[in-house]
Amino acid sequence: MNKRMLKKKNTLDKAQFIADKIGIIERDIWVEYFKKHPTDLPKVLKRLCSQEYKSCLKRDIQTNYHNPSFDSKYCNWVIWQLENGYFSQYVKLDILDKLNYGVSCIPIFEENPYGKKWSL
């Protein structure tokens, strides 16, 4: 496959990862991510199964939702992981392995400027 096709496939795989993790990762991180990458929103909404998550995500983005205990460093770390990760490995996993697959498991071939792994 050429580079353009691989990039498109990775974008679709990333949309699937985001759709699967939409209820797990904090809502204010998704607001910041979709402000930076508005073209990913329709792809994620297409893959979301729950109408409740769709309406909640749309409402959060419209109201610019932020939790009072918002941690911008953690948010930047998660967004960097999502921007630079390769998600084809995630899509190939079975459903039980996908449950334990977190943001820190995403394969990345660069050094994250915010740290290797984030611990709360």
RAQUI-V996077 format. One record per pair of residues at least 4 apart in sequence whose C-alpha atoms are under 6 Angstrom apart, sorted by the first residue. I is the first residue (numbers start at 1). J is the second residue. Records with the same first field share a line. If there is no record, write none. Layout:
I->J, J
This chain:
10->14, 87
13->87
14->87
15->43, 44
18->22
19->44, 48
28->65, 66
29->75
31->61
34->38
53->57
60->64, 65
77->114
81->85
85->106, 107, 108
86->107
93->97
112->116
